[in-house]
Amino acid sequence: MDEVESRTVPLPVELEELIERLSKGMAALTRDSPLAALRAVAELERTVERLGRRAAFTAQADDLSWATICTALGVSEKEARARLARYSRDY
């Protein structure tokens, strides 16, 4: 797993920290106000779909090889193809 992780595209530190804070905040919100947490999850899903479509479109437009995409994401080709297909279906 360490070898795969070392070959993936790293996230900017600021983004990793933001994701960690978001995760902790969402966990607290889930305990304290589950309906607000569900609303936040819905907003995050919309954001992920929108940004995922853009990223998938750009990755495909850049004509990257599947080997490059798989290595960058740290997943198998099957999973990489499924991820890009899921995000590109509505673009």
Gaussian input, Z-matrix of N, CA and C with variables (Angstrom, degrees):
# hf/3-21g

backbone

0 1
 N
 C     1     B1
 C     2     B2     1     A1
 N     3     B3     2     A2     1     D1
 C     4     B4     3     A3     2     D2
 C     5     B5     4     A4     3     D3
 N     6     B6     5     A5     4     D4
 C     7     B7     6     A6     5     D5
 C     8     B8     7     A7     6     D6
 N     9     B9     8     A8     7     D7
 C    10    B10     9     A9     8     D8
 C    11    B11    10    A10     9     D9
 N    12    B12    11    A11    10    D10
 C    13    B13    12    A12    11    D11
 C    14    B14    13    A13    12    D12
 N    15    B15    14    A14    13    D13
 C    16    B16    15    A15    14    D14
 C    17    B17    16    A16    15    D15
 N    18    B18    17    A17    16    D16
 C    19    B19    18    A18    17    D17
 C    20    B20    19    A19    18    D18
 N    21    B21    20    A20    19    D19
 C    22    B22    21    A21    20    D20
 C    23    B23    22    A22    21    D21
 N    24    B24    23    A23    22    D22
 C    25    B25    24    A24    23    D23
 C    26    B26    25    A25    24    D24
 N    27    B27    26    A26    25    D25
 C    28    B28    27    A27    26    D26
 C    29    B29    28    A28    27    D27
 N    30    B30    29    A29    28    D28
 C    31    B31    30    A30    29    D29
 C    32    B32    31    A31    30    D30
 N    33    B33    32    A32    31    D31
 C    34    B34    33    A33    32    D32
 C    35    B35    34    A34    33    D33
 N    36    B36    35    A35    34    D34
 C    37    B37    36    A36    35    D35
 C    38    B38    37    A37    36    D36
 N    39    B39    38    A38    37    D37
 C    40    B40    39    A39    38    D38
 C    41    B41    40    A40    39    D39
 N    42    B42    41    A41    40    D40
 C    43    B43    42    A42    41    D41
 C    44    B44    43    A43    42    D42
 N    45    B45    44    A44    43    D43
 C    46    B46    45    A45    44    D44
 C    47    B47    46    A46    45    D45
 N    48    B48    47    A47    46    D46
 C    49    B49    48    A48    47    D47
 C    50    B50    49    A49    48    D48
 N    51    B51    50    A50    49    D49
 C    52    B52    51    A51    50    D50
 C    53    B53    52    A52    51    D51
 N    54    B54    53    A53    52    D52
 C    55    B55    54    A54    53    D53
 C    56    B56    55    A55    54    D54
 N    57    B57    56    A56    55    D55
 C    58    B58    57    A57    56    D56
 C    59    B59    58    A58    57    D57
 N    60    B60    59    A59    58    D58
 C    61    B61    60    A60    59    D59
 C    62    B62    61    A61    60    D60
 N    63    B63    62    A62    61    D61
 C    64    B64    63    A63    62    D62
 C    65    B65    64    A64    63    D63
 N    66    B66    65    A65    64    D64
 C    67    B67    66    A66    65    D65
 C    68    B68    67    A67    66    D66
 N    69    B69    68    A68    67    D67
 C    70    B70    69    A69    68    D68
 C    71    B71    70    A70    69    D69
 N    72    B72    71    A71    70    D70
 C    73    B73    72    A72    71    D71
 C    74    B74    73    A73    72    D72
 N    75    B75    74    A74    73    D73
 C    76    B76    75    A75    74    D74
 C    77    B77    76    A76    75    D75
 N    78    B78    77    A77    76    D76
 C    79    B79    78    A78    77    D77
 C    80    B80    79    A79    78    D78
 N    81    B81    80    A80    79    D79
 C    82    B82    81    A81    80    D80
 C    83    B83    82    A82    81    D81
 N    84    B84    83    A83    82    D82
 C    85    B85    84    A84    83    D83
 C    86    B86    85    A85    84    D84
 N    87    B87    86    A86    85    D85
 C    88    B88    87    A87    86    D86
 C    89    B89    88    A88    87    D87
 N    90    B90    89    A89    88    D88
 C    91    B91    90    A90    89    D89
 C    92    B92    91    A91    90    D90
 N    93    B93    92    A92    91    D91
 C    94    B94    93    A93    92    D92
 C    95    B95    94    A94    93    D93
 N    96    B96    95    A95    94    D94
 C    97    B97    96    A96    95    D95
 C    98    B98    97    A97    96    D96
 N    99    B99    98    A98    97    D97
 C   100   B100    99    A99    98    D98
 C   101   B101   100   A100    99    D99
 N   102   B102   101   A101   100   D100
 C   103   B103   102   A102   101   D101
 C   104   B104   103   A103   102   D102
 N   105   B105   104   A104   103   D103
 C   106   B106   105   A105   104   D104
 C   107   B107   106   A106   105   D105
 N   108   B108   107   A107   106   D106
 C   109   B109   108   A108   107   D107
 C   110   B110   109   A109   108   D108
 N   111   B111   110   A110   109   D109
 C   112   B112   111   A111   110   D110
 C   113   B113   112   A112   111   D111
 N   114   B114   113   A113   112   D112
 C   115   B115   114   A114   113   D113
 C   116   B116   115   A115   114   D114
 N   117   B117   116   A116   115   D115
 C   118   B118   117   A117   116   D116
 C   119   B119   118   A118   117   D117
 N   120   B120   119   A119   118   D118
 C   121   B121   120   A120   119   D119
 C   122   B122   121   A121   120   D120
 N   123   B123   122   A122   121   D121
 C   124   B124   123   A123   122   D122
 C   125   B125   124   A124   123   D123
 N   126   B126   125   A125   124   D124
 C   127   B127   126   A126   125   D125
 C   128   B128   127   A127   126   D126
 N   129   B129   128   A128   127   D127
 C   130   B130   129   A129   128   D128
 C   131   B131   130   A130   129   D129
 N   132   B132   131   A131   130   D130
 C   133   B133   132   A132   131   D131
 C   134   B134   133   A133   132   D132
 N   135   B135   134   A134   133   D133
 C   136   B136   135   A135   134   D134
 C   137   B137   136   A136   135   D135
 N   138   B138   137   A137   136   D136
 C   139   B139   138   A138   137   D137
 C   140   B140   139   A139   138   D138
 N   141   B141   140   A140   139   D139
 C   142   B142   141   A141   140   D140
 C   143   B143   142   A142   141   D141
 N   144   B144   143   A143   142   D142
 C   145   B145   144   A144   143   D143
 C   146   B146   145   A145   144   D144
 N   147   B147   146   A146   145   D145
 C   148   B148   147   A147   146   D146
 C   149   B149   148   A148   147   D147
 N   150   B150   149   A149   148   D148
 C   151   B151   150   A150   149   D149
 C   152   B152   151   A151   150   D150
 N   153   B153   152   A152   151   D151
 C   154   B154   153   A153   152   D152
 C   155   B155   154   A154   153   D153
 N   156   B156   155   A155   154   D154
 C   157   B157   156   A156   155   D155
 C   158   B158   157   A157   156   D156
 N   159   B159   158   A158   157   D157
 C   160   B160   159   A159   158   D158
 C   161   B161   160   A160   159   D159
 N   162   B162   161   A161   160   D160
 C   163   B163   162   A162   161   D161
 C   164   B164   163   A163   162   D162
 N   165   B165   164   A164   163   D163
 C   166   B166   165   A165   164   D164
 C   167   B167   166   A166   165   D165
 N   168   B168   167   A167   166   D166
 C   169   B169   168   A168   167   D167
 C   170   B170   169   A169   168   D168
 N   171   B171   170   A170   169   D169
 C   172   B172   171   A171   170   D170
 C   173   B173   172   A172   171   D171
 N   174   B174   173   A173   172   D172
 C   175   B175   174   A174   173   D173
 C   176   B176   175   A175   174   D174
 N   177   B177   176   A176   175   D175
 C   178   B178   177   A177   176   D176
 C   179   B179   178   A178   177   D177
 N   180   B180   179   A179   178   D178
 C   181   B181   180   A180   179   D179
 C   182   B182   181   A181   180   D180
 N   183   B183   182   A182   181   D181
 C   184   B184   183   A183   182   D182
 C   185   B185   184   A184   183   D183
 N   186   B186   185   A185   184   D184
 C   187   B187   186   A186   185   D185
 C   188   B188   187   A187   186   D186
 N   189   B189   188   A188   187   D187
 C   190   B190   189   A189   188   D188
 C   191   B191   190   A190   189   D189
 N   192   B192   191   A191   190   D190
 C   193   B193   192   A192   191   D191
 C   194   B194   193   A193   192   D192
 N   195   B195   194   A194   193   D193
 C   196   B196   195   A195   194   D194
 C   197   B197   196   A196   195   D195
 N   198   B198   197   A197   196   D196
 C   199   B199   198   A198   197   D197
 C   200   B200   199   A199   198   D198
 N   201   B201   200   A200   199   D199
 C   202   B202   201   A201   200   D200
 C   203   B203   202   A202   201   D201
 N   204   B204   203   A203   202   D202
 C   205   B205   204   A204   203   D203
 C   206   B206   205   A205   204   D204
 N   207   B207   206   A206   205   D205
 C   208   B208   207   A207   206   D206
 C   209   B209   208   A208   207   D207
 N   210   B210   209   A209   208   D208
 C   211   B211   210   A210   209   D209
 C   212   B212   211   A211   210   D210
 N   213   B213   212   A212   211   D211
 C   214   B214   213   A213   212   D212
 C   215   B215   214   A214   213   D213
 N   216   B216   215   A215   214   D214
 C   217   B217   216   A216   215   D215
 C   218   B218   217   A217   216   D216
 N   219   B219   218   A218   217   D217
 C   220   B220   219   A219   218   D218
 C   221   B221   220   A220   219   D219
 N   222   B222   221   A221   220   D220
 C   223   B223   222   A222   221   D221
 C   224   B224   223   A223   222   D222
 N   225   B225   224   A224   223   D223
 C   226   B226   225   A225   224   D224
 C   227   B227   226   A226   225   D225
 N   228   B228   227   A227   226   D226
 C   229   B229   228   A228   227   D227
 C   230   B230   229   A229   228   D228
 N   231   B231   230   A230   229   D229
 C   232   B232   231   A231   230   D230
 C   233   B233   232   A232   231   D231
 N   234   B234   233   A233   232   D232
 C   235   B235   234   A234   233   D233
 C   236   B236   235   A235   234   D234
 N   237   B237   236   A236   235   D235
 C   238   B238   237   A237   236   D236
 C   239   B239   238   A238   237   D237
 N   240   B240   239   A239   238   D238
 C   241   B241   240   A240   239   D239
 C   242   B242   241   A241   240   D240
 N   243   B243   242   A242   241   D241
 C   244   B244   243   A243   242   D242
 C   245   B245   244   A244   243   D243
 N   246   B246   245   A245   244   D244
 C   247   B247   246   A246   245   D245
 C   248   B248   247   A247   246   D246
 N   249   B249   248   A248   247   D247
 C   250   B250   249   A249   248   D248
 C   251   B251   250   A250   249   D249
 N   252   B252   251   A251   250   D250
 C   253   B253   252   A252   251   D251
 C   254   B254   253   A253   252   D252
 N   255   B255   254   A254   253   D253
 C   256   B256   255   A255   254   D254
 C   257   B257   256   A256   255   D255
 N   258   B258   257   A257   256   D256
 C   259   B259   258   A258   257   D257
 C   260   B260   259   A259   258   D258
 N   261   B261   260   A260   259   D259
 C   262   B262   261   A261   260   D260
 C   263   B263   262   A262   261   D261
 N   264   B264   263   A263   262   D262
 C   265   B265   264   A264   263   D263
 C   266   B266   265   A265   264   D264
 N   267   B267   266   A266   265   D265
 C   268   B268   267   A267   266   D266
 C   269   B269   268   A268   267   D267
 N   270   B270   269   A269   268   D268
 C   271   B271   270   A270   269   D269
 C   272   B272   271   A271   270   D270

   B1=1.4433
   B2=1.5279
   B3=1.3315
   B4=1.4644
   B5=1.5209
   B6=1.3398
   B7=1.4658
   B8=1.5235
   B9=1.3199
   B10=1.4680
   B11=1.5213
   B12=1.3244
   B13=1.4681
   B14=1.5250
   B15=1.3285
   B16=1.4694
   B17=1.5210
   B18=1.3379
   B19=1.4607
   B20=1.5198
   B21=1.3159
   B22=1.4540
   B23=1.5219
   B24=1.3181
   B25=1.4540
   B26=1.5265
   B27=1.3252
   B28=1.4643
   B29=1.5274
   B30=1.3135
   B31=1.4586
   B32=1.5196
   B33=1.3266
   B34=1.4653
   B35=1.5275
   B36=1.3220
   B37=1.4631
   B38=1.5206
   B39=1.3465
   B40=1.4665
   B41=1.5220
   B42=1.3376
   B43=1.4606
   B44=1.5258
   B45=1.3286
   B46=1.4625
   B47=1.5210
   B48=1.3361
   B49=1.4626
   B50=1.5230
   B51=1.3151
   B52=1.4635
   B53=1.5266
   B54=1.3189
   B55=1.4641
   B56=1.5264
   B57=1.3190
   B58=1.4662
   B59=1.5293
   B60=1.3327
   B61=1.4653
   B62=1.5274
   B63=1.3236
   B64=1.4604
   B65=1.5262
   B66=1.3130
   B67=1.4656
   B68=1.5281
   B69=1.3240
   B70=1.4643
   B71=1.5327
   B72=1.3217
   B73=1.4628
   B74=1.5131
   B75=1.3319
   B76=1.4663
   B77=1.5269
   B78=1.3323
   B79=1.4678
   B80=1.5321
   B81=1.3124
   B82=1.4648
   B83=1.5285
   B84=1.3338
   B85=1.4563
   B86=1.5270
   B87=1.3138
   B88=1.4673
   B89=1.5222
   B90=1.3273
   B91=1.4747
   B92=1.5265
   B93=1.3354
   B94=1.4624
   B95=1.5299
   B96=1.3125
   B97=1.4663
   B98=1.5233
   B99=1.3262
   B100=1.4682
   B101=1.5247
   B102=1.3285
   B103=1.4687
   B104=1.5288
   B105=1.3131
   B106=1.4646
   B107=1.5244
   B108=1.3257
   B109=1.4588
   B110=1.5254
   B111=1.3278
   B112=1.4654
   B113=1.5251
   B114=1.3233
   B115=1.4650
   B116=1.5331
   B117=1.3226
   B118=1.4559
   B119=1.5321
   B120=1.3180
   B121=1.4684
   B122=1.5258
   B123=1.3132
   B124=1.4673
   B125=1.5267
   B126=1.3218
   B127=1.4685
   B128=1.5261
   B129=1.3283
   B130=1.4641
   B131=1.5272
   B132=1.3315
   B133=1.4666
   B134=1.5254
   B135=1.3397
   B136=1.4766
   B137=1.5205
   B138=1.3168
   B139=1.4614
   B140=1.5261
   B141=1.3262
   B142=1.4682
   B143=1.5309
   B144=1.3075
   B145=1.4675
   B146=1.5268
   B147=1.3274
   B148=1.4670
   B149=1.5371
   B150=1.3112
   B151=1.4542
   B152=1.5226
   B153=1.3339
   B154=1.4663
   B155=1.5184
   B156=1.3418
   B157=1.4725
   B158=1.5192
   B159=1.3265
   B160=1.4669
   B161=1.5212
   B162=1.3282
   B163=1.4572
   B164=1.5311
   B165=1.3394
   B166=1.4659
   B167=1.5224
   B168=1.3235
   B169=1.4630
   B170=1.5254
   B171=1.3119
   B172=1.4612
   B173=1.5224
   B174=1.3238
   B175=1.4707
   B176=1.5257
   B177=1.3337
   B178=1.4595
   B179=1.5223
   B180=1.3285
   B181=1.4646
   B182=1.5237
   B183=1.3295
   B184=1.4689
   B185=1.5168
   B186=1.3392
   B187=1.4692
   B188=1.5321
   B189=1.3258
   B190=1.4572
   B191=1.5187
   B192=1.3089
   B193=1.4662
   B194=1.5228
   B195=1.3355
   B196=1.4568
   B197=1.5160
   B198=1.3234
   B199=1.4681
   B200=1.5248
   B201=1.3267
   B202=1.4667
   B203=1.5172
   B204=1.3231
   B205=1.4693
   B206=1.5226
   B207=1.3226
   B208=1.4697
   B209=1.5242
   B210=1.3216
   B211=1.4589
   B212=1.5190
   B213=1.3224
   B214=1.4674
   B215=1.5241
   B216=1.3316
   B217=1.4635
   B218=1.5296
   B219=1.3349
   B220=1.4574
   B221=1.5140
   B222=1.3507
   B223=1.4615
   B224=1.5224
   B225=1.3231
   B226=1.4570
   B227=1.5265
   B228=1.3313
   B229=1.4676
   B230=1.5276
   B231=1.3139
   B232=1.4600
   B233=1.5341
   B234=1.3306
   B235=1.4637
   B236=1.5324
   B237=1.3302
   B238=1.4743
   B239=1.5221
   B240=1.3284
   B241=1.4657
   B242=1.5379
   B243=1.3300
   B244=1.4735
   B245=1.5228
   B246=1.3273
   B247=1.4654
   B248=1.5268
   B249=1.3292
   B250=1.4592
   B251=1.5235
   B252=1.3264
   B253=1.4694
   B254=1.5226
   B255=1.3152
   B256=1.4669
   B257=1.5239
   B258=1.3069
   B259=1.4616
   B260=1.5231
   B261=1.3356
   B262=1.4685
   B263=1.5101
   B264=1.2994
   B265=1.4582
   B266=1.5305
   B267=1.3257
   B268=1.4567
   B269=1.5181
   B270=1.3311
   B271=1.4727
   B272=1.4982
   A1=110.76
   A2=117.02
   A3=120.40
   A4=111.22
   A5=116.01
   A6=120.08
   A7=110.82
   A8=116.94
   A9=121.09
   A10=109.51
   A11=116.58
   A12=121.26
   A13=111.22
   A14=116.82
   A15=119.86
   A16=112.64
   A17=117.91
   A18=120.65
   A19=113.41
   A20=117.82
   A21=120.06
   A22=110.72
   A23=115.50
   A24=120.56
   A25=107.62
   A26=117.61
   A27=118.21
   A28=111.46
   A29=114.62
   A30=119.96
   A31=108.02
   A32=116.95
   A33=118.01
   A34=109.92
   A35=116.13
   A36=121.52
   A37=111.15
   A38=116.39
   A39=119.40
   A40=111.13
   A41=116.26
   A42=119.96
   A43=110.75
   A44=117.52
   A45=120.00
   A46=110.83
   A47=116.52
   A48=120.68
   A49=111.16
   A50=116.87
   A51=120.99
   A52=110.76
   A53=116.90
   A54=121.08
   A55=110.15
   A56=117.07
   A57=120.75
   A58=111.02
   A59=117.63
   A60=120.95
   A61=110.58
   A62=116.34
   A63=120.48
   A64=110.50
   A65=116.36
   A66=120.61
   A67=111.13
   A68=116.13
   A69=119.82
   A70=110.85
   A71=116.99
   A72=120.61
   A73=111.76
   A74=116.22
   A75=119.90
   A76=110.82
   A77=117.36
   A78=120.20
   A79=109.78
   A80=116.79
   A81=120.56
   A82=110.66
   A83=116.27
   A84=120.25
   A85=110.93
   A86=116.55
   A87=121.18
   A88=110.64
   A89=116.35
   A90=120.11
   A91=111.37
   A92=115.89
   A93=120.66
   A94=114.15
   A95=116.45
   A96=120.40
   A97=109.55
   A98=116.64
   A99=119.81
   A100=114.19
   A101=118.36
   A102=118.84
   A103=111.20
   A104=116.32
   A105=119.29
   A106=110.07
   A107=116.92
   A108=120.86
   A109=110.54
   A110=117.04
   A111=120.11
   A112=111.46
   A113=115.99
   A114=119.00
   A115=110.18
   A116=116.81
   A117=120.90
   A118=110.88
   A119=116.91
   A120=120.92
   A121=110.27
   A122=117.09
   A123=120.23
   A124=110.82
   A125=116.34
   A126=119.97
   A127=111.21
   A128=116.30
   A129=120.01
   A130=111.34
   A131=116.70
   A132=119.98
   A133=110.87
   A134=117.12
   A135=120.02
   A136=111.04
   A137=116.13
   A138=120.62
   A139=111.04
   A140=116.12
   A141=120.90
   A142=110.59
   A143=117.03
   A144=119.88
   A145=111.00
   A146=116.58
   A147=120.74
   A148=110.96
   A149=116.47
   A150=119.88
   A151=111.81
   A152=116.38
   A153=120.11
   A154=111.50
   A155=116.75
   A156=120.01
   A157=110.64
   A158=116.05
   A159=119.50
   A160=111.57
   A161=116.55
   A162=120.59
   A163=111.25
   A164=117.10
   A165=120.54
   A166=110.46
   A167=116.83
   A168=120.72
   A169=110.58
   A170=116.77
   A171=120.71
   A172=111.09
   A173=117.47
   A174=120.60
   A175=110.48
   A176=116.42
   A177=119.35
   A178=111.25
   A179=117.63
   A180=121.37
   A181=110.77
   A182=116.68
   A183=120.54
   A184=111.66
   A185=116.81
   A186=123.22
   A187=111.98
   A188=115.72
   A189=120.85
   A190=109.97
   A191=116.63
   A192=119.99
   A193=108.94
   A194=115.25
   A195=119.26
   A196=110.52
   A197=117.66
   A198=120.38
   A199=110.40
   A200=116.90
   A201=121.19
   A202=110.68
   A203=116.50
   A204=120.96
   A205=110.40
   A206=117.64
   A207=121.63
   A208=111.06
   A209=116.30
   A210=120.38
   A211=110.50
   A212=116.37
   A213=120.50
   A214=111.80
   A215=116.74
   A216=120.86
   A217=112.87
   A218=116.10
   A219=120.11
   A220=113.17
   A221=115.72
   A222=120.93
   A223=109.70
   A224=116.22
   A225=121.29
   A226=109.71
   A227=115.71
   A228=119.20
   A229=110.61
   A230=116.74
   A231=120.04
   A232=110.49
   A233=116.57
   A234=120.06
   A235=111.26
   A236=116.79
   A237=120.16
   A238=110.57
   A239=116.90
   A240=120.26
   A241=110.74
   A242=115.72
   A243=119.74
   A244=110.71
   A245=116.93
   A246=120.34
   A247=110.65
   A248=117.26
   A249=119.69
   A250=111.25
   A251=117.12
   A252=120.08
   A253=110.72
   A254=117.17
   A255=121.21
   A256=110.41
   A257=117.13
   A258=120.10
   A259=112.90
   A260=117.91
   A261=118.37
   A262=114.58
   A263=118.75
   A264=120.38
   A265=113.15
   A266=117.73
   A267=119.97
   A268=113.39
   A269=117.45
   A270=119.11
   A271=110.96
   D1=-38.35
   D2=178.97
   D3=-61.72
   D4=-37.92
   D5=179.32
   D6=-64.72
   D7=-44.97
   D8=178.42
   D9=-62.59
   D10=-45.77
   D11=-179.15
   D12=-60.09
   D13=-36.97
   D14=-177.98
   D15=-69.65
   D16=-19.97
   D17=-179.02
   D18=-97.85
   D19=-6.77
   D20=-178.88
   D21=-77.45
   D22=161.92
   D23=177.14
   D24=-72.18
   D25=123.13
   D26=-179.06
   D27=-74.00
   D28=148.55
   D29=173.63
   D30=-85.34
   D31=147.68
   D32=173.11
   D33=-59.39
   D34=141.94
   D35=-177.42
   D36=-54.66
   D37=-41.50
   D38=-178.75
   D39=-60.58
   D40=-38.40
   D41=-179.77
   D42=-71.07
   D43=-40.77
   D44=176.32
   D45=-58.78
   D46=-43.13
   D47=179.28
   D48=-65.46
   D49=-40.24
   D50=178.95
   D51=-63.93
   D52=-42.94
   D53=178.77
   D54=-63.18
   D55=-41.27
   D56=178.48
   D57=-63.33
   D58=-43.91
   D59=177.79
   D60=-64.19
   D61=-41.21
   D62=178.76
   D63=-62.17
   D64=-43.35
   D65=-179.92
   D66=-61.52
   D67=-45.42
   D68=179.13
   D69=-65.55
   D70=-41.95
   D71=179.01
   D72=-64.33
   D73=-40.39
   D74=178.98
   D75=-67.17
   D76=-36.72
   D77=177.99
   D78=-63.12
   D79=-43.39
   D80=178.67
   D81=-65.31
   D82=-43.04
   D83=179.88
   D84=-63.20
   D85=-37.47
   D86=178.90
   D87=-61.37
   D88=-40.14
   D89=178.07
   D90=-70.01
   D91=-43.60
   D92=-170.95
   D93=-86.72
   D94=-32.88
   D95=-175.60
   D96=-151.69
   D97=79.13
   D98=-174.57
   D99=-58.22
   D100=-32.85
   D101=179.43
   D102=-70.00
   D103=-38.65
   D104=175.31
   D105=-65.13
   D106=-37.02
   D107=177.37
   D108=-62.95
   D109=-42.14
   D110=178.04
   D111=-63.48
   D112=-38.32
   D113=177.28
   D114=-64.88
   D115=-41.82
   D116=178.20
   D117=-64.03
   D118=-40.23
   D119=177.98
   D120=-61.33
   D121=-42.45
   D122=179.12
   D123=-61.37
   D124=-41.28
   D125=178.18
   D126=-65.83
   D127=-40.82
   D128=177.23
   D129=-63.54
   D130=-40.04
   D131=178.32
   D132=-61.36
   D133=-42.58
   D134=177.87
   D135=-62.93
   D136=-40.58
   D137=179.47
   D138=-65.50
   D139=-45.23
   D140=179.88
   D141=-62.13
   D142=-43.68
   D143=179.46
   D144=-61.49
   D145=-46.26
   D146=-178.57
   D147=-63.17
   D148=-49.29
   D149=-178.47
   D150=-71.79
   D151=-34.60
   D152=176.98
   D153=-62.37
   D154=-40.57
   D155=177.89
   D156=-61.61
   D157=-45.49
   D158=-179.89
   D159=-62.75
   D160=-44.89
   D161=-178.95
   D162=-65.29
   D163=-42.90
   D164=179.35
   D165=-64.13
   D166=-43.26
   D167=178.85
   D168=-60.57
   D169=-45.74
   D170=-178.69
   D171=-66.33
   D172=-42.05
   D173=178.50
   D174=-61.01
   D175=-41.85
   D176=179.52
   D177=-71.83
   D178=-36.93
   D179=179.01
   D180=-66.75
   D181=-30.03
   D182=178.15
   D183=-75.18
   D184=-4.26
   D185=177.50
   D186=55.19
   D187=44.21
   D188=178.69
   D189=-74.33
   D190=146.24
   D191=177.87
   D192=-71.90
   D193=156.01
   D194=178.08
   D195=-64.55
   D196=-33.60
   D197=177.49
   D198=-61.22
   D199=-42.02
   D200=178.60
   D201=-64.92
   D202=-45.46
   D203=-179.50
   D204=-62.98
   D205=-46.05
   D206=-178.93
   D207=-61.51
   D208=-45.34
   D209=179.64
   D210=-63.17
   D211=-44.76
   D212=-178.29
   D213=-62.27
   D214=-38.66
   D215=-178.14
   D216=-87.50
   D217=-17.54
   D218=-178.54
   D219=71.84
   D220=33.93
   D221=-178.88
   D222=-132.16
   D223=169.75
   D224=176.65
   D225=-71.98
   D226=165.69
   D227=178.23
   D228=-63.11
   D229=-38.95
   D230=179.27
   D231=-59.83
   D232=-45.93
   D233=-179.45
   D234=-68.08
   D235=-39.12
   D236=178.73
   D237=-63.44
   D238=-44.15
   D239=179.00
   D240=-62.88
   D241=-41.68
   D242=179.36
   D243=-64.18
   D244=-41.44
   D245=-179.27
   D246=-64.63
   D247=-47.15
   D248=179.70
   D249=-65.81
   D250=-38.30
   D251=178.76
   D252=-65.15
   D253=-40.19
   D254=179.80
   D255=-62.11
   D256=-42.90
   D257=-178.92
   D258=-78.54
   D259=-29.21
   D260=-176.36
   D261=-88.97
   D262=-8.19
   D263=-174.01
   D264=-60.96
   D265=-28.15
   D266=-177.66
   D267=-105.94
   D268=5.42
   D269=-175.01
   D270=-84.50

